[in-house]
Amino acid sequence: MDVLIVGAGTMGRWFGGVVGGPDTDVAFVDREQGAAREAAATVGGRAVDYETAERFDLICLAVPIPAVERAIALHAPLADRAIADVSGVMRAPVAAMEAHAPEREHVSLHPLFSPGNAPGNVPIVADEGPVADWLRERLETAGNGLVETTPEEHDAAMETIQTKAHAAVLAYALAADEVPEGFETPVSRGLDGLVEAVTGGNPTVYADIQSTFPGADDVADAATDVAEADREGFEALYREAGAGE
């Protein structure tokens, strides 16, 4: 299988590690040629020029969310059999694949973890076909759990598990005051760990998620409801939260 990975960042390297093997020729391309060479040296494979006209069995777009549709349009003509993405959104790239590579297999993947925490769950939207089957096999062999979904179901879920979750954690971090050592509870300790996990990442990636999926306003509204509730109202909200309503 000849595979071109567009984007030599952490997710591109993760994908290269998953699909790489003795029967796979992996190539990286990136606007920063040095990044492509570094990825190829780290994962295994080769770097190609960004303006390459070389064709590949599979093209995978591992680029930021705002760039994925344009990257699909630009690189789809190089795909002989299939085109995939690991951008983290699904509706837009799947529509772009259908528009720019209608005769190819389409696969959209979203690893729900950072590469350092792999393996994990990977939602997948894929056409039926040999390349999609090959990708599923490689992902499962690497220890990942595949979650079959639809673009609509995936993107709706991201509003809660990403946008709302990140907004809640960051709001706590911004509102929290410094307290003396030893003043912590299991709840505050857990929240502090979540703050460390979220703020240890790339702010641009989190900003892309925040601007792509709605939900932060719902968190703000809920916080206002809690802050403004009287005792009876607070108890009602507490019970509602515990019931998962």
N, C-alpha and C positions, 0 to 999 in steps of 0.2 A: 504494500500500500504506500503510495507516495502522498505525503501530507505536507501542506504548507500552513504554518501557523502565523497569522498576521497579528503581531503584538508580542513583544518579547519580555513582558512584565511577569509578575508572579503567576497569574492565571494561565498565560501562554506557556510558561515553563511547566506548570502543573499538568496541563493537557499533554504537552510533549512527553512528560514522564509516564503518563498513563498509556499513551498509544505507542510509545517507542518500543522497539524490539528488533530482533534479527530480520524480521520480515517487513520492516517499516523503514522507509526513507523519510526522515523528518527534516524539514527546512523551516527556518525562521526568517521573517522579514519584519522590519520595524523602520520607522522614519529615522530613528537613531541607529545607524548601522553598527555602532559599537555594541549596542544592547543586543542586537541580533547575533553578533558574533559571540558575545558572552553567554547568551542563552544556549547557543549551539554547543559551546564548549562545556557548559555545565550539565545540560540534559543529554547531549549526544545529538549529532546531526550536523547541519551546515547552515550557513547564512546565505541569503540571496539578496540581490539588490532590490530596493523598493519598487523600481520601475520594471521588474522582471516580466517577461512575456512567457515564461516557462509555465507549462500546464501540470496539474496535479490531480490525483484521484479525488482527494478531499481537501477543501479549504476550510480552516477554522478561524473565525474572527475572535480574537481575545483582546478586544479594545474597550475603552471606557464606553459607558452607555451613550453619551451624546454623540459618539463617533461611529456607532455600529452600523447605522443605516447607510451612511456614506461609504463606509468600508466594504459593506456587502456589494453595493453598486459598483465599486471600483474593482473588486477582486473576483466577483462571481464569474466573469468570463474565463477565468483560469481554471475553473473547476470542471473536470471531466465527468465525475460521478456524483459528488455530494458536496454540500456546503453546510457548515455548522457554526454555532456561536456559543460563547461562554460569557456573555456580557452582563447577565444578571437581570435582564428584562426579556420578555418573550413576545408580546404582541407585535411590537414594531419590527424586530428582526425577522420573525417568521413571515410577516407580510412582505418585507423587503426581499427575502429569499424567494418567495413565490413570484414576485414581480420581476426579479433580475435573473433568476435561475429556475425557470418553470419546469424544465425537463430534468432537473437534478433531484436527488434525495435531499430533504431538509431536516436538520437536527438542531434543536435548541436545548442547551444544557445550562444548569445553574447549580454549581457546587455550593451547598449551604454551609461553607466553612472556609477558613483561610487555608492556603496550601500547607502551612505548618501544622494544621490540625487534621489533615487528611489521614484516612479516608472518612467519608460521612455520607449523608443523604444527598442525592443529586436528582432533582426534578428534571424530567426529560419530556420533550415533545418531539416526536420523530415520525417520519414517513416509514412505511414498510419497505424494506429493501436490504440488500446484502451489506452495504456500508453501515447502515444503522444497526444491523445485527452485529457487525464486527465491533462497532463502538460500544454497544451494550456489553458485549463479552469482555472487552478490555476494561471497561469501568468496573464490572463486577469482579473480574480477576484481581483488580487492585484493591478490592475490599469495600467498594462503595455500594450503597443501597439505592437502587433506582426507584424513583417515584414517578409513575406515569401520570401525566396531567394534561391540561390544555393551556394555551396562552392566557386565556381569560382567568382561569382558576389560579394559575401561578401569580399573575400580576396582582390579583385581588388579595392573595395571601401575603404578598410582599408589603402591602399597606400596613398590616399588623406586625408581622415578624421582623420587619426591617424599620420602616419609617416610624411607626408608633413606638416600637421598642427603643430605637435609638433616641427619639425625642424625649422619652420618659427618663432614660438614663442620663442624658446630657442635662436635662432640666434639673434633676437632682444634684448633679455635680455643680451646676452654676448657682443653685440656691443654698447648698450646704455651707455651713460655717466650720471653721477649723475648731476642733475640740481637743482637750488634753488627752494624752496617751492613756489607754486603758478604758476610755469612755466609748464603748462600742457594744452593739447588740448583734445577735446573729443576723438580723435584718440589715442593719447598717453595714456590717462586714460584707454581706453578700452584695449589697449595692456598690460598696467601694470596689469590690472585685470587678463588677460589671463596668464601672467607670474606667477602671484601668484597662479592661479589655477593649472597650470602644475607643478610648482616646489614644490607645497605642497604635492605631491604624493610620491610614492615609486620609486626611480631612477632605481631599478632593473626591475620593471614592464615596465617602459618606454624604457629601454635598450632592453628588450625582444622584444617589438614591433618594435623598430628601426632595430633590426637584423633579424626580420622575414619578414617584408614588405619593399620593396624598395620604393624609392621616395625622400629621402633626397637630393640626388645628383641633382634632378630636381629643387629643391628649391635653391640650391647653384648656379646652372647654371642661373636660372632666376634672382637671386640677382646680379650676375655678369653682365648679360645683362643690367639691370637697371643702375648699377654703371658706366658702360662703354659707355652707349648710349649718343649720342649728343642730342641737344635740340629736333630736329625733331624725332629722334629715340625714345626718352623718351616719347614724346607725342603719338607716335604710340603704344608703350607698354602700356601706360596709357589707351588708348582707347581699346586696346585688353583685358586688365584686366577687364575693366568695362563691356565689352561685354560677359565676361565669356568664351572666346575662349581658 
